[in-house]
Amino acid sequence: MKIVAVETLRLHEHPNLLWVRIHTSEGITGLGETYFGTGSSEADIHDRIAPILLGQDARRIEWLNMKMQPYVGFTGTGAEVRALAAVDVALWDLAAKTAGVPLCDLLGGRTRDAIQVYNTCAGPNYVSKTSAVRPDNFGTDGAQETVDLYDDLNAFLNHPEDLASSLMEMGIFSMKIWPLDLASGAADGVDISPADLKKGMEPFERIRKAHGDKMRLKAELHGLWSLNAAKMIASALEPLEMDWIEDPVWMDRTHEIAELARSTSAPLAGGETLASLGQFKALIDEGNISTPIVDVTWAGGVTAARKVAALAEASSRPIAFHDCSGPVTLAASTHLALSLRNVREQEIARGFYYNWYQDLVDQLPPIENGMISVPDRAGLGMDLLPDLFKRGDAIHKVSKLT
């Protein structure tokens, strides 16, 4: 099954998303995706990766993944690894389509038919204009007083107990919020004032007061804080019995993560910005992280994600897959989550899922009563909508076998 073309698509409306389609001599096409820095990943796909792929057998996924590994920056989630990840997902989509089965059934079969979700409480416009994860790109001014079902970031800042209620009505009993990103000290992360710490605790406390322990709470810190500030935040969160504290410091600082883990009873999670097996091994063995988190379309694709999951399982850890990005990432993550035994929940951002995700693909992984599954279709179970390629804001490129 020879690879005859490598195709990419991105849209000005969604500047953080890049899609890849791998075309074969058999007429079967595989779909992949990555996000952030899409122009540089697009260039790497056509300049470096396409010459590696064209003319090769698409079934040799492990070998092609090895050949696509860059020399510079191969341990991080830089443009080259994100490009590799998008292609790897497309190759797995191809393999499952060729076999005529959903991807999870090709990955050893299902350990369950559906898995519970947790909601990352982003609004539809969260981090939508650039790749900067900071308040001026959150898609909100924090002042909205009405609660829209899908504007979850405004909701957790202003009406967190109502947000929790609306999630539980959908069967979702786990949520992640990041009010501490708006603290003045988050600008440099060196220190956090008592006033900012108290304000940042309010959404968590209001949810606990209104709903008790019905809702599992996760705190996202986005790696913004120094070790000392992270210790203060973790100490303040401990009485609220957090499900986890995510990315409290930069996840490549394993010695700091280990020290923080020793200082708090709150479980720590993180790792979505890491890529290499060595980094994840250090995060687990040296950092003593409770739940490593992998982004499938940042960290080397399905091939890499399965290996990280095995590392976690060998240390009796669950693994979690990141999604606050695009529909293909969610689909690939869900297939992995159904096939692996050490996944507890799958992340979603319902502000994305019920809004613009549906404008991009023909079918999403179905969510019902807080559980996500996969369509009864071969491969990932989705394709890009054909009209996307005809849009005026489309940037469409193809590298072909000559």
C-alpha positions as CSV (number, residue, x, y, z in Angstrom):
1,M,0.0,0.0,0.0
2,K,2.2,2.7,-1.3
3,I,2.0,6.3,-0.1
4,V,1.4,8.5,-3.2
5,A,0.5,11.9,-1.7
6,V,0.8,13.9,1.5
7,E,-1.8,16.6,1.9
8,T,-2.2,19.4,4.5
9,L,-5.1,21.8,5.3
10,R,-5.4,24.7,7.7
11,L,-7.9,27.5,8.0
12,H,-7.5,31.1,9.0
13,E,-10.6,30.8,11.2
14,H,-8.8,28.1,13.2
15,P,-5.2,29.1,13.0
16,N,-4.0,26.6,15.7
17,L,-5.2,23.5,13.8
18,L,-3.4,21.6,11.0
19,W,-4.8,18.5,9.3
20,V,-2.9,15.9,7.4
21,R,-4.2,13.4,4.9
22,I,-2.1,10.5,3.7
23,H,-3.2,9.1,0.3
24,T,-2.3,5.6,-0.9
25,S,-2.1,3.6,-4.1
26,E,-5.1,1.6,-2.9
27,G,-7.3,4.8,-2.8
28,I,-7.6,4.7,1.0
29,T,-6.9,8.0,2.9
30,G,-5.8,8.4,6.5
31,L,-6.5,11.5,8.6
32,G,-4.3,13.1,11.2
33,E,-4.1,16.4,13.1
34,T,-1.9,18.6,15.2
35,Y,-2.1,22.1,16.6
36,F,-0.2,25.2,17.7
37,G,2.6,26.5,15.4
38,T,0.7,25.1,12.4
39,G,2.8,27.0,9.8
40,S,6.0,25.5,10.9
41,S,4.6,22.0,11.3
42,E,3.0,22.3,7.8
43,A,6.4,23.3,6.4
44,D,8.1,20.4,8.1
45,I,5.6,17.9,6.7
46,H,6.2,19.0,3.1
47,D,9.9,19.8,3.3
48,R,11.2,17.0,5.5
49,I,8.6,14.3,6.1
50,A,6.9,14.0,2.7
51,P,10.2,12.9,1.0
52,I,10.5,10.2,3.6
53,L,7.0,8.9,3.2
54,L,6.3,9.1,-0.6
55,G,6.7,5.7,-2.2
56,Q,6.8,3.9,1.1
57,D,4.5,1.2,2.4
58,A,1.9,2.9,4.6
59,R,1.6,-0.3,6.7
60,R,5.2,0.0,8.1
61,I,4.0,2.4,10.9
62,E,6.7,1.7,13.5
63,W,9.5,2.0,10.9
64,L,8.1,5.2,9.4
65,N,7.7,6.7,12.9
66,M,11.4,6.0,13.5
67,K,12.4,7.5,10.1
68,M,10.4,10.6,10.8
69,Q,12.1,11.3,14.2
70,P,14.0,14.6,13.9
71,Y,17.5,15.0,15.2
72,V,17.1,18.5,16.6
73,G,14.4,18.9,19.2
74,F,13.3,15.3,19.2
75,T,12.7,15.2,23.0
76,G,10.1,18.0,23.0
77,T,6.8,18.8,21.4
78,G,8.4,21.1,18.8
79,A,7.1,21.6,15.3
80,E,8.9,18.5,14.0
81,V,7.4,16.2,16.6
82,R,4.0,17.6,16.1
83,A,4.3,17.1,12.4
84,L,5.4,13.5,13.0
85,A,2.4,13.0,15.4
86,A,-0.1,14.2,12.9
87,V,1.3,11.8,10.2
88,D,1.4,8.9,12.7
89,V,-2.3,9.3,13.5
90,A,-3.1,9.3,9.8
91,L,-1.1,6.1,9.3
92,W,-3.0,4.4,12.1
93,D,-6.3,5.6,10.6
94,L,-5.2,4.1,7.3
95,A,-4.2,0.8,8.9
96,A,-7.6,0.5,10.7
97,K,-9.5,1.4,7.5
98,T,-7.6,-1.2,5.6
99,A,-8.5,-3.8,8.2
100,G,-12.1,-2.6,8.1
101,V,-12.3,-2.0,11.8
102,P,-12.4,0.9,14.3
103,L,-9.0,1.9,15.4
104,C,-9.5,0.7,19.0
105,D,-10.2,-2.8,17.7
106,L,-6.9,-2.8,15.8
107,L,-5.1,-1.7,19.0
108,G,-5.7,-5.0,20.7
109,G,-9.5,-4.7,21.1
110,R,-11.6,-2.8,23.6
111,T,-11.3,-3.0,27.4
112,R,-14.7,-1.2,27.6
113,D,-17.3,0.0,25.2
114,A,-17.3,3.6,26.6
115,I,-15.4,5.6,29.1
116,Q,-16.4,8.5,31.4
117,V,-15.4,12.0,30.4
118,Y,-14.2,15.0,32.4
119,N,-14.9,18.5,31.2
120,T,-12.1,21.0,30.7
121,C,-14.1,24.2,31.3
122,A,-13.0,26.2,28.2
123,G,-15.4,28.5,26.3
124,P,-15.8,28.1,22.5
125,N,-13.1,30.8,21.8
126,Y,-10.5,29.6,24.3
127,V,-6.9,30.0,23.0
128,S,-8.4,30.4,19.5
129,K,-6.4,33.3,18.0
130,T,-2.8,32.4,18.8
131,S,-1.0,29.6,20.6
132,A,-0.5,31.8,23.7
133,V,-2.1,30.2,26.8
134,R,-2.7,33.4,28.8
135,P,-5.8,35.4,29.8
136,D,-5.8,37.8,26.9
137,N,-6.3,34.7,24.6
138,F,-8.9,33.0,26.8
139,G,-11.8,34.3,24.7
140,T,-13.4,36.1,27.7
141,D,-13.1,39.3,29.6
142,G,-14.2,37.5,32.8
143,A,-17.1,39.9,33.3
144,Q,-20.0,38.1,31.7
145,E,-22.9,37.6,34.1
146,T,-25.0,35.2,32.1
147,V,-24.1,31.5,32.0
148,D,-24.2,29.9,28.5
149,L,-24.1,26.1,28.5
150,Y,-21.0,26.2,26.4
151,D,-19.2,29.3,27.7
152,D,-17.7,27.3,30.5
153,L,-14.7,29.6,31.2
154,N,-16.9,32.6,31.9
155,A,-19.2,30.2,33.9
156,F,-16.4,28.9,36.3
157,L,-15.3,32.5,36.9
158,N,-18.7,33.9,37.7
159,H,-21.2,31.0,38.4
160,P,-19.1,27.9,39.2
161,E,-21.9,26.1,41.2
162,D,-24.3,26.6,38.2
163,L,-21.7,25.3,35.8
164,A,-21.2,22.2,38.0
165,S,-25.0,21.7,38.0
166,S,-25.2,21.8,34.2
167,L,-22.4,19.3,33.8
168,M,-24.0,16.9,36.3
169,E,-27.3,17.2,34.4
170,M,-25.3,15.8,31.4
171,G,-23.9,13.0,33.5
172,I,-20.5,14.6,33.8
173,F,-19.2,14.5,37.4
174,S,-15.6,15.6,36.8
175,M,-14.3,19.0,35.8
176,K,-11.1,21.1,35.4
177,I,-10.8,24.8,35.9
178,W,-7.9,27.3,36.1
179,P,-8.9,30.5,38.0
180,L,-5.4,31.0,39.4
181,D,-4.2,31.9,35.8
182,L,-5.8,35.2,36.4
183,A,-3.9,36.0,39.5
184,S,-1.5,39.0,39.2
185,G,1.4,36.8,40.3
186,A,0.9,34.5,37.3
187,A,2.6,37.0,35.1
188,D,6.0,35.8,36.3
189,G,4.9,33.0,38.6
190,V,7.5,33.8,41.3
191,D,5.0,34.4,44.1
192,I,1.2,34.5,44.8
193,S,-0.3,37.0,47.2
194,P,-2.7,35.9,50.0
195,A,-5.5,38.0,48.3
196,D,-5.0,36.3,44.9
197,L,-4.7,32.9,46.5
198,K,-8.0,33.5,48.3
199,K,-9.7,34.7,45.2
200,G,-8.4,31.7,43.2
201,M,-9.8,29.3,45.7
202,E,-13.3,30.7,45.5
203,P,-14.6,28.8,42.5
204,F,-13.5,25.5,44.0
205,E,-15.0,26.4,47.4
206,R,-18.3,27.4,45.9
207,I,-18.6,24.2,44.0
208,R,-17.8,22.2,47.1
209,K,-20.3,24.2,49.2
210,A,-23.1,23.7,46.7
211,H,-22.5,20.1,45.7
212,G,-20.3,18.5,48.3
213,D,-18.2,15.7,46.9
214,K,-20.5,14.9,44.0
215,M,-18.2,16.7,41.6
216,R,-14.6,15.6,41.1
217,L,-12.4,18.8,40.9
218,K,-9.2,19.2,39.0
219,A,-7.0,22.4,39.1
220,E,-5.1,23.4,36.1
221,L,-2.0,25.6,36.8
222,H,-0.5,25.6,33.3
223,G,3.1,25.4,34.6
224,L,3.0,29.1,35.5
225,W,4.3,28.9,39.1
226,S,7.6,28.6,40.9
227,L,8.1,25.7,43.2
228,N,7.4,27.8,46.3
229,A,4.2,29.3,44.9
230,A,3.1,25.9,43.7
231,K,3.5,24.6,47.3
232,M,1.3,27.4,48.6
233,I,-1.4,26.7,46.0
234,A,-1.3,23.0,46.7
235,S,-1.6,23.5,50.4
236,A,-4.6,25.7,49.9
237,L,-6.2,23.2,47.6
238,E,-5.6,20.1,49.9
239,P,-8.7,20.6,52.1
240,L,-10.9,20.6,49.0
241,E,-9.8,17.0,48.2
242,M,-8.8,17.7,44.6
243,D,-8.9,14.9,42.0
244,W,-5.5,16.3,40.8
245,I,-3.4,19.4,40.4
246,E,-2.2,19.6,36.8
247,D,1.1,21.1,35.6
248,P,1.8,22.9,38.9
249,V,5.4,23.7,37.6
250,W,7.1,23.0,34.3
251,M,6.9,19.3,33.7
252,D,10.5,18.9,32.6
253,R,11.6,19.9,36.1
254,T,11.3,16.5,37.6
255,H,13.2,17.3,40.7
256,E,10.8,20.1,41.5
257,I,7.8,17.9,40.8
258,A,9.2,15.3,43.2
259,E,9.7,17.8,45.9
260,L,6.2,19.2,45.4
261,A,4.8,15.6,45.5
262,R,6.5,15.0,48.8
263,S,5.1,18.2,50.3
264,T,1.4,17.7,49.5
265,S,-1.2,15.0,49.8
266,A,-2.9,16.3,46.6
267,P,-2.3,14.1,43.6
268,L,-0.3,15.7,40.8
269,A,-0.8,15.3,37.1
270,G,0.8,16.6,33.9
271,G,3.0,16.0,31.0
272,E,1.1,17.1,27.9
273,T,4.0,19.3,26.8
274,L,6.5,16.5,26.9
275,A,7.2,14.1,24.0
276,S,10.0,11.6,24.5
277,L,9.9,8.3,26.3
278,G,12.8,9.4,28.4
279,Q,11.0,12.5,29.6
280,F,7.9,10.5,30.6
281,K,10.0,7.8,32.3
282,A,11.7,10.6,34.4
283,L,8.4,12.2,35.1
284,I,7.1,8.8,36.5
285,D,10.2,7.4,38.1
286,E,11.9,10.6,39.4
287,G,9.0,13.1,39.5
288,N,6.6,10.5,41.1
289,I,3.7,12.0,39.1
290,S,0.4,10.4,40.0
291,T,-1.1,10.7,36.5
292,P,1.0,11.3,33.5
293,I,-0.8,13.1,30.7
294,V,0.0,12.6,27.0
295,D,-1.2,14.7,24.0
296,V,-1.4,12.2,21.2
297,T,-0.9,14.8,18.5
298,W,2.0,16.5,20.2
299,A,4.0,13.6,21.5
300,G,4.6,11.4,18.5
301,G,1.1,10.1,17.7
302,V,-0.6,6.8,18.5
303,T,2.7,4.9,18.3
304,A,4.3,7.0,21.1
305,A,1.2,7.3,23.2
306,R,0.9,3.5,23.5
307,K,4.5,3.3,24.8
308,V,4.0,6.0,27.4
309,A,0.8,4.2,28.5
310,A,2.9,1.0,29.0
311,L,5.5,3.0,31.0
312,A,2.7,4.2,33.3
313,E,1.1,0.8,33.6
314,A,4.5,-0.7,34.6
315,S,4.5,1.8,37.5
316,S,0.9,1.2,38.5
317,R,-0.1,4.6,37.2
318,P,-3.2,5.6,35.1
319,I,-2.5,7.5,31.9
320,A,-4.6,10.4,30.6
321,F,-5.0,11.8,27.1
322,H,-5.2,15.6,26.6
323,D,-7.9,17.1,24.5
324,C,-8.5,20.8,24.3
325,S,-7.6,21.1,20.7
326,G,-9.4,19.5,17.7
327,P,-11.8,16.7,16.8
328,V,-9.2,14.3,15.4
329,T,-7.1,14.5,18.5
330,L,-10.3,13.7,20.6
331,A,-11.1,10.7,18.3
332,A,-7.5,9.3,18.4
333,S,-7.5,9.7,22.2
334,T,-10.8,8.0,22.7
335,H,-9.8,5.0,20.6
336,L,-6.7,4.7,22.8
337,A,-8.7,5.2,26.0
338,L,-11.1,2.4,25.0
339,S,-8.2,0.0,24.1
340,L,-6.0,0.6,27.2
341,R,-6.6,-0.8,30.6
342,N,-5.1,2.1,32.6
343,V,-7.2,5.0,31.5
344,R,-9.7,6.3,34.0
345,E,-11.3,9.2,32.1
346,Q,-11.1,11.0,28.7
347,E,-10.9,14.7,28.6
348,I,-13.3,16.8,26.6
349,A,-14.0,20.5,26.2
350,R,-17.7,20.6,25.7
351,G,-17.4,24.3,24.6
352,F,-15.5,23.0,21.6
353,Y,-17.3,19.7,21.1
354,Y,-20.8,21.2,20.9
355,N,-19.7,24.2,18.8
356,W,-17.0,24.3,16.2
357,Y,-15.9,20.7,16.3
358,Q,-19.1,19.8,14.5
359,D,-18.3,22.3,11.7
360,L,-15.1,20.4,10.8
361,V,-15.8,16.7,10.6
362,D,-18.7,14.4,9.5
363,Q,-19.0,12.5,12.8
364,L,-17.7,12.9,16.3
365,P,-17.1,10.3,19.0
366,P,-20.6,10.1,20.5
367,I,-21.1,11.3,24.1
368,E,-24.1,10.1,26.1
369,N,-24.8,10.5,29.8
370,G,-21.2,11.5,30.5
371,M,-19.7,8.6,28.6
372,I,-17.7,8.8,25.3
373,S,-17.4,6.0,22.7
374,V,-16.5,5.7,19.1
375,P,-18.6,5.5,15.9
376,D,-19.2,2.1,14.3
377,R,-16.9,3.0,11.4
378,A,-13.5,1.9,10.3
379,G,-10.4,3.9,11.4
380,L,-10.9,7.0,13.5
381,G,-14.6,7.0,12.4
382,M,-14.5,10.5,11.0
383,D,-13.4,12.5,7.9
384,L,-13.1,16.2,7.3
385,L,-16.1,17.9,5.7
386,P,-15.4,18.2,1.9
387,D,-16.4,21.9,1.9
388,L,-13.4,22.8,4.1
389,F,-11.1,22.5,1.1
390,K,-13.2,25.0,-0.9
391,R,-13.3,27.7,1.8
392,G,-11.7,31.1,1.0
393,D,-9.6,31.0,4.1
394,A,-8.2,27.5,3.4
395,I,-4.4,26.9,3.0
396,H,-4.2,23.6,1.1
397,K,-0.9,22.0,0.0
398,V,-0.1,18.6,-1.5
399,S,3.2,16.8,-2.0
400,K,2.9,14.0,-4.6
401,L,4.9,11.0,-5.7
402,T,6.6,11.9,-9.0
